[in-house]
Amino acid sequence: MNAIKRREIFTRLRAANPRPVTELEYRTPFELLVAVVLSAQATDKGVNLATRRLFPVASTPEALYALGETGLAEFIRTIGLYKSKARHLIAACRMLIERHGSQVPADRAALEALPGVGRKTANVILNTAFGQPTMAVDTHIFRVANRTGLAPGKTVLEVEKKLLKTIPDEFRINAHHWLILHGRYVCQARKPKCPECIIADLCEYKNKTPASHASPRTPKGVSPGSGPTDV
Protein backbone atom coordinates (compact mmCIF):
# COMPACT_ATOMS: atom_id res chain seq x y z
CA MET A 1 0.00 0.00 0.00
CA ASN A 2 1.35 3.42 -0.91
CA ALA A 3 1.67 6.47 1.34
CA ILE A 4 -1.20 8.33 -0.34
CA LYS A 5 -3.65 5.54 0.45
CA ARG A 6 -2.42 5.28 4.03
CA ARG A 7 -2.90 8.98 4.65
CA GLU A 8 -6.37 8.93 3.16
CA ILE A 9 -7.38 5.92 5.29
CA PHE A 10 -6.44 7.68 8.52
CA THR A 11 -7.89 10.97 7.32
CA ARG A 12 -11.26 9.27 6.91
CA LEU A 13 -11.04 7.38 10.20
CA ARG A 14 -10.21 10.62 11.99
CA ALA A 15 -13.08 12.46 10.32
CA ALA A 16 -15.50 9.75 11.46
CA ASN A 17 -14.18 9.72 15.02
CA PRO A 18 -11.93 12.69 15.89
CA ARG A 19 -11.38 11.75 19.54
CA PRO A 20 -11.37 7.95 19.91
CA VAL A 21 -11.32 6.55 23.44
CA THR A 22 -10.96 3.15 25.06
CA GLU A 23 -14.04 1.23 26.15
CA LEU A 24 -12.30 0.32 29.39
CA GLU A 25 -13.49 2.52 32.25
CA TYR A 26 -10.74 4.17 34.29
CA ARG A 27 -9.84 7.45 35.96
CA THR A 28 -6.11 7.10 36.64
CA PRO A 29 -3.12 5.38 35.04
CA PHE A 30 -3.27 2.78 37.81
CA GLU A 31 -6.92 1.97 37.15
CA LEU A 32 -6.11 1.69 33.44
CA LEU A 33 -3.25 -0.68 34.23
CA VAL A 34 -5.55 -2.90 36.29
CA ALA A 35 -8.25 -2.85 33.61
CA VAL A 36 -5.85 -3.71 30.80
CA VAL A 37 -4.32 -6.61 32.73
CA LEU A 38 -7.83 -7.91 33.42
CA SER A 39 -8.83 -7.52 29.77
CA ALA A 40 -6.54 -10.27 28.50
CA GLN A 41 -8.81 -12.96 26.98
CA ALA A 42 -11.83 -11.08 28.32
CA THR A 43 -14.26 -8.51 26.95
CA ASP A 44 -14.11 -4.85 27.89
CA LYS A 45 -17.73 -5.08 28.98
CA GLY A 46 -16.93 -7.90 31.39
CA VAL A 47 -13.93 -6.04 32.77
CA ASN A 48 -15.99 -2.89 33.33
CA LEU A 49 -18.61 -4.83 35.26
CA ALA A 50 -15.89 -6.10 37.59
CA THR A 51 -14.00 -2.82 38.00
CA ARG A 52 -17.21 -0.93 38.77
CA ARG A 53 -17.30 -3.01 41.94
CA LEU A 54 -13.56 -3.05 42.52
CA PHE A 55 -12.43 0.53 42.02
CA PRO A 56 -14.74 2.13 44.64
CA VAL A 57 -13.07 -0.19 47.15
CA ALA A 58 -9.51 -0.32 45.82
CA SER A 59 -8.29 2.26 43.33
CA THR A 60 -4.66 2.61 44.47
CA PRO A 61 -1.76 0.13 44.65
CA GLU A 62 -1.92 0.19 48.46
CA ALA A 63 -5.65 -0.49 48.62
CA LEU A 64 -5.49 -3.25 46.02
CA TYR A 65 -2.47 -4.85 47.67
CA ALA A 66 -4.31 -4.82 50.99
CA LEU A 67 -7.04 -7.01 49.49
CA GLY A 68 -4.59 -9.81 48.84
CA GLU A 69 -5.02 -12.40 46.12
CA THR A 70 -8.09 -13.98 47.69
CA GLY A 71 -9.82 -10.67 48.32
CA LEU A 72 -9.11 -9.39 44.82
CA ALA A 73 -10.25 -12.66 43.29
CA GLU A 74 -13.71 -12.16 44.77
CA PHE A 75 -14.12 -8.96 42.75
CA ILE A 76 -12.84 -10.37 39.46
CA ARG A 77 -13.98 -14.01 39.56
CA THR A 78 -16.36 -13.40 36.60
CA ILE A 79 -13.32 -12.72 34.40
CA GLY A 80 -11.37 -15.47 32.71
CA LEU A 81 -8.09 -16.52 34.33
CA TYR A 82 -9.04 -14.47 37.39
CA LYS A 83 -6.79 -16.38 39.79
CA SER A 84 -3.61 -15.78 37.82
CA LYS A 85 -4.64 -12.18 37.13
CA ALA A 86 -5.19 -11.61 40.85
CA ARG A 87 -1.75 -13.03 41.56
CA HIS A 88 -0.10 -10.84 38.94
CA LEU A 89 -1.89 -7.68 40.06
CA ILE A 90 -1.02 -8.13 43.71
CA ALA A 91 2.63 -8.68 42.77
CA ALA A 92 2.52 -5.66 40.46
CA CYS A 93 1.08 -3.50 43.25
CA ARG A 94 3.91 -4.50 45.53
CA MET A 95 6.46 -3.48 42.90
CA LEU A 96 4.69 -0.18 42.27
CA ILE A 97 4.73 0.60 45.99
CA GLU A 98 8.32 -0.47 46.60
CA ARG A 99 10.01 0.73 43.40
CA HIS A 100 7.89 3.49 41.89
CA GLY A 101 6.35 5.41 44.78
CA SER A 102 2.95 3.87 43.97
CA GLN A 103 2.96 5.54 40.56
CA VAL A 104 2.59 3.79 37.22
CA PRO A 105 5.84 4.44 35.33
CA ALA A 106 5.73 6.04 31.89
CA ASP A 107 8.59 3.85 30.76
CA ARG A 108 8.37 0.69 28.67
CA ALA A 109 11.08 -1.29 30.47
CA ALA A 110 9.65 -0.47 33.89
CA LEU A 111 6.14 -1.37 32.78
CA GLU A 112 7.17 -4.66 31.22
CA ALA A 113 8.97 -5.57 34.44
CA LEU A 114 5.63 -5.59 36.25
CA PRO A 115 4.01 -9.03 36.64
CA GLY A 116 1.25 -9.58 34.10
CA VAL A 117 2.41 -6.73 31.85
CA GLY A 118 3.71 -7.63 28.39
CA ARG A 119 4.56 -5.49 25.40
CA LYS A 120 0.96 -5.02 24.28
CA THR A 121 -0.23 -3.96 27.73
CA ALA A 122 2.73 -1.60 28.08
CA ASN A 123 1.89 -0.05 24.70
CA VAL A 124 -1.71 0.53 25.78
CA ILE A 125 -0.60 2.26 28.99
CA LEU A 126 2.03 4.39 27.24
CA ASN A 127 -0.45 5.45 24.55
CA THR A 128 -3.69 5.88 26.50
CA ALA A 129 -2.40 7.09 29.86
CA PHE A 130 0.70 8.99 28.77
CA GLY A 131 -0.01 10.05 25.19
CA GLN A 132 2.94 8.30 23.60
CA PRO A 133 2.62 7.27 19.92
CA THR A 134 2.78 3.53 20.52
CA MET A 135 0.87 0.77 18.74
CA ALA A 136 -0.66 -2.02 20.83
CA VAL A 137 -1.29 -4.69 18.20
CA ASP A 138 -4.14 -6.95 19.31
CA THR A 139 -6.07 -9.43 17.15
CA HIS A 140 -8.17 -6.63 15.63
CA ILE A 141 -5.22 -4.51 14.57
CA PHE A 142 -3.28 -7.54 13.35
CA ARG A 143 -6.23 -8.56 11.17
CA VAL A 144 -6.93 -5.07 9.81
CA ALA A 145 -3.27 -4.35 9.07
CA ASN A 146 -2.90 -7.59 7.11
CA ARG A 147 -6.31 -7.66 5.43
CA THR A 148 -6.27 -4.07 4.19
CA GLY A 149 -2.62 -4.08 3.20
CA LEU A 150 -1.75 -1.28 5.64
CA ALA A 151 1.07 -3.23 7.24
CA PRO A 152 1.24 -6.92 6.32
CA GLY A 153 3.24 -9.04 8.71
CA LYS A 154 3.47 -12.56 10.08
CA THR A 155 4.01 -11.54 13.69
CA VAL A 156 2.52 -8.95 16.03
CA LEU A 157 5.89 -7.24 16.43
CA GLU A 158 6.42 -7.07 12.66
CA VAL A 159 3.01 -5.43 12.19
CA GLU A 160 3.66 -3.02 15.07
CA LYS A 161 6.98 -1.88 13.62
CA LYS A 162 5.54 -1.47 10.11
CA LEU A 163 2.61 0.58 11.35
CA LEU A 164 4.81 2.88 13.41
CA LYS A 165 7.13 3.33 10.44
CA THR A 166 4.45 4.04 7.84
CA ILE A 167 1.63 5.89 9.66
CA PRO A 168 2.02 9.67 9.23
CA ASP A 169 3.06 11.45 12.43
CA GLU A 170 -0.19 13.38 12.82
CA PHE A 171 -2.20 10.16 13.15
CA ARG A 172 0.06 8.06 15.40
CA ILE A 173 -1.38 8.99 18.79
CA ASN A 174 -4.88 7.80 17.87
CA ALA A 175 -4.09 5.19 15.22
CA HIS A 176 -4.17 2.41 17.82
CA HIS A 177 -7.78 3.21 18.71
CA TRP A 178 -8.97 3.80 15.15
CA LEU A 179 -7.68 0.45 13.94
CA ILE A 180 -9.10 -1.46 16.90
CA LEU A 181 -12.48 0.16 16.39
CA HIS A 182 -12.43 -0.60 12.71
CA GLY A 183 -11.61 -4.23 13.39
CA ARG A 184 -14.20 -4.57 16.13
CA TYR A 185 -17.16 -2.93 14.41
CA VAL A 186 -16.51 -3.04 10.66
CA CYS A 187 -13.59 -5.20 9.52
CA GLN A 188 -14.75 -8.16 11.57
CA ALA A 189 -13.07 -11.55 11.42
CA ARG A 190 -15.79 -13.79 9.99
CA LYS A 191 -17.82 -11.39 7.88
CA PRO A 192 -16.33 -7.94 7.34
CA LYS A 193 -18.90 -5.22 6.68
CA CYS A 194 -17.26 -4.08 3.46
CA PRO A 195 -20.36 -2.37 2.01
CA GLU A 196 -20.52 -0.17 5.13
CA CYS A 197 -16.79 0.48 5.28
CA ILE A 198 -15.62 4.06 4.80
CA ILE A 199 -12.24 2.92 3.49
CA ALA A 200 -13.42 0.05 1.26
CA ASP A 201 -12.21 1.74 -1.92
CA LEU A 202 -8.72 2.08 -0.41
CA CYS A 203 -8.57 -1.40 1.12
CA GLU A 204 -6.55 -4.00 -0.80
CA TYR A 205 -8.46 -7.02 0.51
CA LYS A 206 -9.44 -9.16 -2.48
CA ASN A 207 -12.35 -11.05 -0.97
CA LYS A 208 -14.59 -8.19 0.13
CA THR A 209 -18.03 -9.06 1.44
CA PRO A 210 -20.66 -8.30 -1.22
CA ALA A 211 -23.54 -5.99 -0.35
CA SER A 212 -26.08 -8.82 -0.12
CA HIS A 213 -24.06 -10.47 2.68
CA ALA A 214 -23.42 -7.38 4.78
CA SER A 215 -24.84 -7.03 8.25
CA PRO A 216 -27.82 -4.65 8.03
CA ARG A 217 -27.06 -2.88 11.28
CA THR A 218 -24.19 -1.14 12.97
CA PRO A 219 -24.07 -1.13 16.81
CA LYS A 220 -26.13 1.69 18.29
CA GLY A 221 -24.18 4.90 18.61
CA VAL A 222 -21.31 3.65 16.46
CA SER A 223 -20.81 4.97 12.96
CA PRO A 224 -18.76 2.78 10.59
CA GLY A 225 -15.10 3.12 11.51
CA SER A 226 -15.82 4.78 14.85
CA GLY A 227 -17.01 4.04 18.35
CA PRO A 228 -15.60 2.96 21.67
CA THR A 229 -12.51 0.61 21.74
CA ASP A 230 -10.40 -2.54 22.95
CA VAL A 231 -6.97 -1.57 24.44
C-alpha positions as CSV (number, residue, x, y, z in Angstrom):
1,M,0.0,0.0,0.0
2,N,1.3,3.4,-0.9
3,A,1.7,6.5,1.3
4,I,-1.2,8.3,-0.3
5,K,-3.7,5.5,0.5
6,R,-2.4,5.3,4.0
7,R,-2.9,9.0,4.6
8,E,-6.4,8.9,3.2
9,I,-7.4,5.9,5.3
10,F,-6.4,7.7,8.5
11,T,-7.9,11.0,7.3
12,R,-11.3,9.3,6.9
13,L,-11.0,7.4,10.2
14,R,-10.2,10.6,12.0
15,A,-13.1,12.5,10.3
16,A,-15.5,9.7,11.5
17,N,-14.2,9.7,15.0
18,P,-11.9,12.7,15.9
19,R,-11.4,11.7,19.5
20,P,-11.4,7.9,19.9
21,V,-11.3,6.5,23.4
22,T,-11.0,3.2,25.1
23,E,-14.0,1.2,26.2
24,L,-12.3,0.3,29.4
25,E,-13.5,2.5,32.2
26,Y,-10.7,4.2,34.3
27,R,-9.8,7.5,36.0
28,T,-6.1,7.1,36.6
29,P,-3.1,5.4,35.0
30,F,-3.3,2.8,37.8
31,E,-6.9,2.0,37.2
32,L,-6.1,1.7,33.4
33,L,-3.3,-0.7,34.2
34,V,-5.6,-2.9,36.3
35,A,-8.3,-2.8,33.6
36,V,-5.8,-3.7,30.8
37,V,-4.3,-6.6,32.7
38,L,-7.8,-7.9,33.4
39,S,-8.8,-7.5,29.8
40,A,-6.5,-10.3,28.5
41,Q,-8.8,-13.0,27.0
42,A,-11.8,-11.1,28.3
43,T,-14.3,-8.5,27.0
44,D,-14.1,-4.8,27.9
45,K,-17.7,-5.1,29.0
46,G,-16.9,-7.9,31.4
47,V,-13.9,-6.0,32.8
48,N,-16.0,-2.9,33.3
49,L,-18.6,-4.8,35.3
50,A,-15.9,-6.1,37.6
51,T,-14.0,-2.8,38.0
52,R,-17.2,-0.9,38.8
53,R,-17.3,-3.0,41.9
54,L,-13.6,-3.1,42.5
55,F,-12.4,0.5,42.0
56,P,-14.7,2.1,44.6
57,V,-13.1,-0.2,47.2
58,A,-9.5,-0.3,45.8
59,S,-8.3,2.3,43.3
60,T,-4.7,2.6,44.5
61,P,-1.8,0.1,44.6
62,E,-1.9,0.2,48.5
63,A,-5.6,-0.5,48.6
64,L,-5.5,-3.2,46.0
65,Y,-2.5,-4.9,47.7
66,A,-4.3,-4.8,51.0
67,L,-7.0,-7.0,49.5
68,G,-4.6,-9.8,48.8
69,E,-5.0,-12.4,46.1
70,T,-8.1,-14.0,47.7
71,G,-9.8,-10.7,48.3
72,L,-9.1,-9.4,44.8
73,A,-10.2,-12.7,43.3
74,E,-13.7,-12.2,44.8
75,F,-14.1,-9.0,42.8
76,I,-12.8,-10.4,39.5
77,R,-14.0,-14.0,39.6
78,T,-16.4,-13.4,36.6
79,I,-13.3,-12.7,34.4
80,G,-11.4,-15.5,32.7
81,L,-8.1,-16.5,34.3
82,Y,-9.0,-14.5,37.4
83,K,-6.8,-16.4,39.8
84,S,-3.6,-15.8,37.8
85,K,-4.6,-12.2,37.1
86,A,-5.2,-11.6,40.8
87,R,-1.7,-13.0,41.6
88,H,-0.1,-10.8,38.9
89,L,-1.9,-7.7,40.1
90,I,-1.0,-8.1,43.7
91,A,2.6,-8.7,42.8
92,A,2.5,-5.7,40.5
93,C,1.1,-3.5,43.2
94,R,3.9,-4.5,45.5
95,M,6.5,-3.5,42.9
96,L,4.7,-0.2,42.3
97,I,4.7,0.6,46.0
98,E,8.3,-0.5,46.6
99,R,10.0,0.7,43.4
100,H,7.9,3.5,41.9
101,G,6.3,5.4,44.8
102,S,3.0,3.9,44.0
103,Q,3.0,5.5,40.6
104,V,2.6,3.8,37.2
105,P,5.8,4.4,35.3
106,A,5.7,6.0,31.9
107,D,8.6,3.8,30.8
108,R,8.4,0.7,28.7
109,A,11.1,-1.3,30.5
110,A,9.6,-0.5,33.9
111,L,6.1,-1.4,32.8
112,E,7.2,-4.7,31.2
113,A,9.0,-5.6,34.4
114,L,5.6,-5.6,36.3
115,P,4.0,-9.0,36.6
116,G,1.2,-9.6,34.1
117,V,2.4,-6.7,31.9
118,G,3.7,-7.6,28.4
119,R,4.6,-5.5,25.4
120,K,1.0,-5.0,24.3
121,T,-0.2,-4.0,27.7
122,A,2.7,-1.6,28.1
123,N,1.9,-0.1,24.7
124,V,-1.7,0.5,25.8
125,I,-0.6,2.3,29.0
126,L,2.0,4.4,27.2
127,N,-0.4,5.4,24.6
128,T,-3.7,5.9,26.5
129,A,-2.4,7.1,29.9
130,F,0.7,9.0,28.8
131,G,0.0,10.0,25.2
132,Q,2.9,8.3,23.6
133,P,2.6,7.3,19.9
134,T,2.8,3.5,20.5
135,M,0.9,0.8,18.7
136,A,-0.7,-2.0,20.8
137,V,-1.3,-4.7,18.2
138,D,-4.1,-6.9,19.3
139,T,-6.1,-9.4,17.2
140,H,-8.2,-6.6,15.6
141,I,-5.2,-4.5,14.6
142,F,-3.3,-7.5,13.3
143,R,-6.2,-8.6,11.2
144,V,-6.9,-5.1,9.8
145,A,-3.3,-4.4,9.1
146,N,-2.9,-7.6,7.1
147,R,-6.3,-7.7,5.4
148,T,-6.3,-4.1,4.2
149,G,-2.6,-4.1,3.2
150,L,-1.7,-1.3,5.6
151,A,1.1,-3.2,7.2
152,P,1.2,-6.9,6.3
153,G,3.2,-9.0,8.7
154,K,3.5,-12.6,10.1
155,T,4.0,-11.5,13.7
156,V,2.5,-9.0,16.0
157,L,5.9,-7.2,16.4
158,E,6.4,-7.1,12.7
159,V,3.0,-5.4,12.2
160,E,3.7,-3.0,15.1
161,K,7.0,-1.9,13.6
162,K,5.5,-1.5,10.1
163,L,2.6,0.6,11.4
164,L,4.8,2.9,13.4
165,K,7.1,3.3,10.4
166,T,4.4,4.0,7.8
167,I,1.6,5.9,9.7
168,P,2.0,9.7,9.2
169,D,3.1,11.4,12.4
170,E,-0.2,13.4,12.8
171,F,-2.2,10.2,13.2
172,R,0.1,8.1,15.4
173,I,-1.4,9.0,18.8
174,N,-4.9,7.8,17.9
175,A,-4.1,5.2,15.2
176,H,-4.2,2.4,17.8
177,H,-7.8,3.2,18.7
178,W,-9.0,3.8,15.2
179,L,-7.7,0.4,13.9
180,I,-9.1,-1.5,16.9
181,L,-12.5,0.2,16.4
182,H,-12.4,-0.6,12.7
183,G,-11.6,-4.2,13.4
184,R,-14.2,-4.6,16.1
185,Y,-17.2,-2.9,14.4
186,V,-16.5,-3.0,10.7
187,C,-13.6,-5.2,9.5
188,Q,-14.8,-8.2,11.6
189,A,-13.1,-11.5,11.4
190,R,-15.8,-13.8,10.0
191,K,-17.8,-11.4,7.9
192,P,-16.3,-7.9,7.3
193,K,-18.9,-5.2,6.7
194,C,-17.3,-4.1,3.5
195,P,-20.4,-2.4,2.0
196,E,-20.5,-0.2,5.1
197,C,-16.8,0.5,5.3
198,I,-15.6,4.1,4.8
199,I,-12.2,2.9,3.5
200,A,-13.4,0.0,1.3
201,D,-12.2,1.7,-1.9
202,L,-8.7,2.1,-0.4
203,C,-8.6,-1.4,1.1
204,E,-6.5,-4.0,-0.8
205,Y,-8.5,-7.0,0.5
206,K,-9.4,-9.2,-2.5
207,N,-12.4,-11.1,-1.0
208,K,-14.6,-8.2,0.1
209,T,-18.0,-9.1,1.4
210,P,-20.7,-8.3,-1.2
211,A,-23.5,-6.0,-0.3
212,S,-26.1,-8.8,-0.1
213,H,-24.1,-10.5,2.7
214,A,-23.4,-7.4,4.8
215,S,-24.8,-7.0,8.3
216,P,-27.8,-4.6,8.0
217,R,-27.1,-2.9,11.3
218,T,-24.2,-1.1,13.0
219,P,-24.1,-1.1,16.8
220,K,-26.1,1.7,18.3
221,G,-24.2,4.9,18.6
222,V,-21.3,3.6,16.5
223,S,-20.8,5.0,13.0
224,P,-18.8,2.8,10.6
225,G,-15.1,3.1,11.5
226,S,-15.8,4.8,14.9
227,G,-17.0,4.0,18.4
228,P,-15.6,3.0,21.7
229,T,-12.5,0.6,21.7
230,D,-10.4,-2.5,23.0
231,V,-7.0,-1.6,24.4
